[in-house]
Amino acid sequence: MTNDKTILYQKQRSGVLITLNRPNALNAMNQDLWSELDRALAEAENDTEIRAVVVTGAGGTFSVGEDISGDEPETAWPYGIPMGRSLVHEYNTFRESDRKDILGRQLYRWQYPKPIIGAVSGWCLGAASWLALTCHITIAADDAVFGQPQVRHGGNTDFIWVVLAGFKNALRYSLTGDHVDAHEALRIGLVNQIVPKEKLLETCFDYVERIAHIPPETVKINLHIATMGLEMMGLRKAWTLNAELAAMARLSKREEFNKRLEDAKKRGGLAAFLEERDGPFSPEPFGPRSQKAR
């Protein structure tokens, strides 16, 4: 596979390193990146020389999540839907997107026949956190920061946080969008291990080489024992409901909460939007700007 503009694909040490490659945008996830990631995973699945996949981000950051830097259509208030569109149209658009783009990809990765290892450094937010946490193994650098800040401007969490962190811990962070640093992520079960940033990829590929000593059929079956077992316990149904409710969450905007964010973005771009959105939550309980809160 050639190195496409938003994905790098490098076979090494019995595996492949797939790198999210939009470093100038902190690897924000747009449709091009998602599509190229799909193709990269499909290629790795069919390559018998590849025993496991490592997914990481370029430039020291995993990803800040969904790309929200583009211009938004003019909004009609008080309901926050684009001018000239109906509520039904917007709901159906979000519903189909969440079922296809989010749920479909999560289930594909979850059922993947080879281990996928998330190598997370720096920001790992929103949809990127769902990508990292639906990897079968997740290794965090000591500077990793997880979170779902999209809930602060009308967005949904994902049930994978509940599966891994448990009901109480998941709600603590999913209801506020607060940051989770690497040590808190390890404590609540989001990641397997913390390593120094400079050792992150080496650690992941050490594990790939250990996997390569096991017959691939054995690895595949043991993956399925875990992943399909959780599906039998209800994970697929929970994720399907998640996709339905996600559309409602995206439409849960209120003028008194959201219009000021829209105005800030028009006035000063994405930086102003993020400052307006995240300012009331500072300092974060964990993460790079959390020291005053500890």
FIVOKE-406542 format. One record per residue (C-alpha): residue in three letters; z, y, x. Coordinates in Angstrom, 3 decimals, padded with zeros to 6 digits, m for minus. Example, Ala and Ser with C-alpha at 12.3 -4.5 7.8 and 13.67 -1.06 7.14 Angstrom:
BEGIN
rest w v u
ALA 007.800 m004.500 012.300 .
SER 007.140 m001.060 013.670 .
end
This chain:
BEGIN
rest w v u
MET 000.000 000.000 000.000 .
THR m000.835 003.457 001.326 .
ASN 001.835 006.132 001.553 .
ASP 001.260 008.146 m001.625 .
LYS 002.406 011.728 m001.786 .
THR 005.648 011.093 m003.665 .
ILE 006.496 007.575 m002.397 .
LEU 006.629 006.130 001.121 .
TYR 006.293 002.361 001.507 .
GLN 007.342 000.778 004.811 .
LYS 007.667 m002.974 005.360 .
GLN 010.345 m003.921 007.878 .
ARG 012.996 m006.507 008.700 .
SER 012.063 m009.015 005.939 .
GLY 012.036 m006.261 003.328 .
VAL 010.483 m002.958 002.384 .
LEU 011.828 000.580 002.418 .
ILE 010.650 002.575 m000.594 .
THR 011.391 006.277 m000.137 .
LEU 011.371 008.923 m002.855 .
ASN 009.341 011.566 m001.040 .
ARG 009.617 015.040 m002.562 .
PRO 012.092 016.478 m000.046 .
ASN 011.150 020.099 m000.735 .
ALA 012.238 019.532 m004.357 .
LEU 015.278 017.420 m003.363 .
ASN 013.249 014.416 m004.575 .
ALA 013.334 015.600 m008.185 .
MET 011.717 012.914 m010.308 .
ASN 008.440 013.812 m012.004 .
GLN 005.860 011.544 m013.624 .
ASP 003.870 011.134 m010.396 .
LEU 006.943 009.882 m008.560 .
TRP 007.920 007.489 m011.370 .
SER 004.390 006.061 m011.576 .
GLU 004.118 005.558 m007.827 .
LEU 007.551 003.940 m007.746 .
ASP 006.358 001.525 m010.452 .
ARG 003.355 000.585 m008.331 .
ALA 005.453 000.192 m005.181 .
LEU 007.902 m002.160 m006.890 .
ALA 005.063 m004.194 m008.381 .
GLU 003.465 m004.566 m004.945 .
ALA 006.742 m005.624 m003.342 .
GLU 007.371 m008.143 m006.121 .
ASN 004.104 m009.921 m005.326 .
ASP 004.457 m009.876 m001.538 .
THR 006.005 m013.148 m000.347 .
GLU 006.954 m011.592 003.005 .
ILE 009.305 m009.167 001.253 .
ARG 012.675 m010.694 000.439 .
ALA 014.425 m007.532 m000.793 .
VAL 013.706 m003.888 m001.529 .
VAL 015.635 m000.861 m000.266 .
VAL 015.219 002.382 m002.247 .
THR 016.254 005.697 m000.694 .
GLY 015.343 009.384 m000.668 .
ALA 013.655 011.543 001.964 .
GLY 015.353 014.474 003.662 .
GLY 018.932 013.223 003.383 .
THR 019.068 013.385 m000.424 .
PHE 018.536 010.480 m002.807 .
SER 017.417 012.647 m005.750 .
VAL 018.699 015.438 m007.972 .
GLY 017.296 013.613 m011.004 .
GLU 014.717 014.657 m013.562 .
ASP 012.533 017.565 m012.485 .
ILE 013.477 020.518 m014.712 .
SER 011.870 023.225 m012.599 .
GLY 008.811 023.726 m014.816 .
ASP 008.350 026.385 m017.460 .
GLU 009.671 025.499 m020.884 .
PRO 007.833 026.329 m024.134 .
GLU 009.139 029.249 m026.171 .
THR 012.186 028.111 m028.119 .
ALA 013.028 028.712 m031.749 .
TRP 016.733 029.190 m032.438 .
PRO 019.239 028.285 m033.833 .
TYR 018.041 024.682 m033.353 .
GLY 016.533 024.969 m029.896 .
ILE 013.186 023.266 m030.547 .
PRO 009.863 024.660 m029.306 .
MET 008.112 027.196 m031.468 .
GLY 005.619 025.647 m033.876 .
ARG 007.015 022.113 m033.608 .
SER 009.022 020.146 m036.125 .
LEU 012.319 018.397 m035.546 .
VAL 010.672 015.062 m036.415 .
HIS 007.944 015.617 m033.816 .
GLU 010.459 016.411 m031.087 .
TYR 012.669 013.453 m031.988 .
ASN 009.743 011.016 m031.907 .
THR 008.542 012.438 m028.590 .
PHE 011.947 012.037 m026.959 .
ARG 012.489 008.627 m028.561 .
GLU 009.229 007.189 m027.264 .
SER 009.812 008.687 m023.832 .
ASP 013.304 007.247 m023.540 .
ARG 012.246 003.817 m024.780 .
LYS 009.220 003.581 m022.480 .
ASP 010.040 005.647 m019.409 .
ILE 013.780 005.031 m019.108 .
LEU 014.627 001.780 m020.920 .
GLY 011.430 m000.027 m019.950 .
ARG 011.870 000.788 m016.275 .
GLN 015.580 m000.056 m016.275 .
LEU 014.918 m003.490 m017.747 .
TYR 012.091 m004.117 m015.267 .
ARG 014.365 m003.318 m012.315 .
TRP 017.253 m005.232 m013.846 .
GLN 015.109 m008.380 m014.213 .
TYR 013.388 m007.933 m010.838 .
PRO 013.187 m011.294 m009.002 .
LYS 014.212 m009.864 m005.621 .
PRO 017.343 m007.880 m004.777 .
ILE 016.924 m004.109 m005.003 .
ILE 019.343 m002.188 m002.799 .
GLY 020.008 001.492 m003.421 .
ALA 020.631 003.469 m000.217 .
VAL 022.213 006.695 m001.440 .
SER 022.913 009.803 000.574 .
GLY 023.424 013.352 m000.643 .
TRP 022.777 014.194 m004.290 .
CYS 022.254 011.335 m006.745 .
LEU 022.229 012.975 m010.157 .
GLY 021.108 012.306 m013.717 .
ALA 018.193 009.880 m013.983 .
ALA 018.422 009.281 m010.229 .
SER 021.962 007.994 m010.681 .
TRP 020.644 005.554 m013.284 .
LEU 018.028 004.379 m010.791 .
ALA 020.602 003.940 m008.016 .
LEU 023.149 002.216 m010.249 .
THR 020.670 m000.224 m011.770 .
CYS 019.867 m001.435 m008.275 .
HIS 021.531 m004.814 m007.723 .
ILE 023.458 m003.503 m004.710 .
THR 024.264 000.166 m004.063 .
ILE 025.367 001.367 m000.634 .
ALA 026.550 004.975 m000.335 .
ALA 026.563 007.239 002.682 .
ASP 029.789 009.153 003.161 .
ASP 028.125 012.331 001.836 .
ALA 026.822 010.796 m001.415 .
VAL 027.534 012.654 m004.662 .
PHE 026.856 011.110 m008.070 .
GLY 026.852 012.869 m011.438 .
GLN 025.153 013.466 m014.759 .
PRO 025.049 017.270 m015.019 .
GLN 022.296 017.122 m017.646 .
VAL 024.998 016.593 m020.291 .
ARG 025.913 020.259 m019.734 .
HIS 022.603 021.493 m021.145 .
GLY 021.958 018.886 m023.853 .
GLY 021.298 015.483 m022.339 .
ASN 022.519 011.923 m022.483 .
THR 024.560 009.673 m020.280 .
ASP 023.559 006.069 m019.634 .
PHE 025.463 002.904 m020.483 .
ILE 025.143 001.628 m016.914 .
TRP 028.019 003.964 m016.040 .
VAL 030.215 002.135 m018.578 .
VAL 029.118 m001.291 m017.321 .
LEU 030.043 m000.468 m013.729 .
ALA 032.888 002.047 m013.965 .
GLY 034.520 000.914 m017.197 .
PHE 035.070 002.788 m020.442 .
LYS 037.746 005.249 m019.275 .
ASN 036.174 006.178 m015.954 .
ALA 032.687 006.478 m017.423 .
LEU 033.848 008.853 m020.140 .
ARG 035.851 010.938 m017.672 .
TYR 032.636 011.919 m015.914 .
SER 029.991 011.421 m018.592 .
LEU 031.557 013.892 m021.033 .
THR 031.637 016.724 m018.497 .
GLY 028.870 016.007 m015.983 .
ASP 031.437 016.346 m013.197 .
HIS 030.636 015.204 m009.661 .
VAL 031.752 011.867 m008.240 .
ASP 031.913 011.697 m004.451 .
ALA 031.368 008.515 m002.466 .
HIS 035.045 007.558 m002.294 .
GLU 035.580 008.043 m006.016 .
ALA 032.351 006.119 m006.673 .
LEU 033.713 003.205 m004.663 .
ARG 037.090 003.368 m006.381 .
ILE 035.628 003.141 m009.894 .
GLY 032.990 000.542 m009.047 .
LEU 029.730 002.492 m008.910 .
VAL 028.933 001.415 m005.347 .
ASN 029.574 m001.592 m003.110 .
GLN 030.314 000.125 000.181 .
ILE 030.527 003.484 001.984 .
VAL 029.036 003.845 005.463 .
PRO 028.384 006.761 007.818 .
LYS 025.146 008.486 006.872 .
GLU 023.473 007.598 010.160 .
LYS 024.221 003.890 009.514 .
LEU 022.989 003.788 005.903 .
LEU 019.557 002.197 006.299 .
GLU 020.690 m000.059 009.134 .
THR 023.469 m001.414 006.901 .
CYS 021.069 m002.007 004.024 .
PHE 018.553 m003.874 006.169 .
ASP 021.302 m005.932 007.798 .
TYR 021.982 m007.175 004.286 .
VAL 018.264 m007.771 003.642 .
GLU 018.144 m010.002 006.723 .
ARG 021.161 m011.960 005.524 .
ILE 019.424 m012.500 002.183 .
ALA 016.346 m013.751 004.052 .
HIS 018.354 m016.752 005.307 .
ILE 018.597 m018.010 001.695 .
PRO 015.632 m019.667 m000.050 .
PRO 013.881 m017.080 m002.277 .
GLU 014.108 m019.330 m005.333 .
THR 017.880 m019.570 m004.903 .
VAL 018.194 m015.803 m004.613 .
LYS 016.068 m015.298 m007.738 .
ILE 018.104 m017.752 m009.806 .
ASN 021.421 m016.299 m008.706 .
LEU 020.193 m012.808 m009.520 .
HIS 019.293 m014.019 m013.000 .
ILE 022.686 m015.657 m013.499 .
ALA 024.250 m012.209 m013.163 .
THR 021.667 m009.963 m014.782 .
MET 020.639 m012.213 m017.662 .
GLY 024.277 m013.095 m018.284 .
LEU 025.054 m009.426 m018.868 .
GLU 022.007 m009.196 m021.139 .
MET 023.309 m012.150 m023.163 .
MET 026.634 m010.324 m023.468 .
GLY 024.838 m007.369 m025.054 .
LEU 023.533 m005.101 m022.283 .
ARG 019.956 m005.068 m023.612 .
LYS 021.177 m004.136 m027.102 .
ALA 023.426 m001.431 m025.675 .
TRP 020.563 000.003 m023.630 .
THR 018.237 m000.112 m026.649 .
LEU 020.770 001.865 m028.681 .
ASN 021.207 004.166 m025.670 .
ALA 017.493 004.992 m025.807 .
GLU 017.707 005.774 m029.526 .
LEU 020.762 008.010 m029.166 .
ALA 019.330 009.709 m026.068 .
ALA 016.724 011.432 m028.223 .
MET 019.490 012.802 m030.430 .
ALA 021.432 014.015 m027.386 .
ARG 018.356 015.898 m026.154 .
LEU 018.152 017.630 m029.525 .
SER 021.845 018.495 m029.672 .
LYS 021.363 022.055 m028.485 .
ARG 023.311 024.939 m030.002 .
GLU 022.464 028.577 m029.674 .
GLU 025.915 029.613 m028.443 .
PHE 025.785 026.997 m025.661 .
ASN 022.124 026.748 m024.701 .
LYS 020.423 030.089 m025.273 .
ARG 022.238 031.708 m022.343 .
LEU 020.907 028.920 m020.100 .
GLU 017.377 029.474 m021.334 .
ASP 017.719 033.217 m020.792 .
ALA 019.065 032.674 m017.268 .
LYS 016.092 030.509 m016.339 .
LYS 013.647 033.111 m017.657 .
ARG 015.479 035.803 m015.717 .
GLY 016.053 034.084 m012.396 .
GLY 014.377 030.678 m012.376 .
LEU 016.014 027.320 m011.758 .
ALA 018.686 028.696 m009.412 .
ALA 019.932 031.099 m012.092 .
PHE 019.850 028.331 m014.697 .
LEU 021.978 026.037 m012.532 .
GLU 024.431 028.815 m011.712 .
GLU 024.844 029.645 m015.406 .
ARG 025.178 025.971 m016.351 .
ASP 027.497 024.785 m013.614 .
GLY 029.539 027.915 m012.970 .
PRO 032.137 027.215 m015.685 .
PHE 032.758 023.756 m014.173 .
SER 033.491 025.001 m010.655 .
PRO 035.225 023.864 m008.596 .
GLU 034.106 020.294 m009.193 .
PRO 036.837 017.612 m009.043 .
PHE 034.892 015.735 m006.357 .
GLY 031.891 016.477 m004.191 .
PRO 030.925 019.068 m001.573 .
ARG 032.490 022.035 m003.364 .
SER 035.663 020.320 m004.527 .
GLN 038.215 021.189 m001.877 .
LYS 040.028 023.810 m003.969 .
ALA 040.559 021.255 m006.739 .
ARG 042.209 018.612 m004.561 .
end
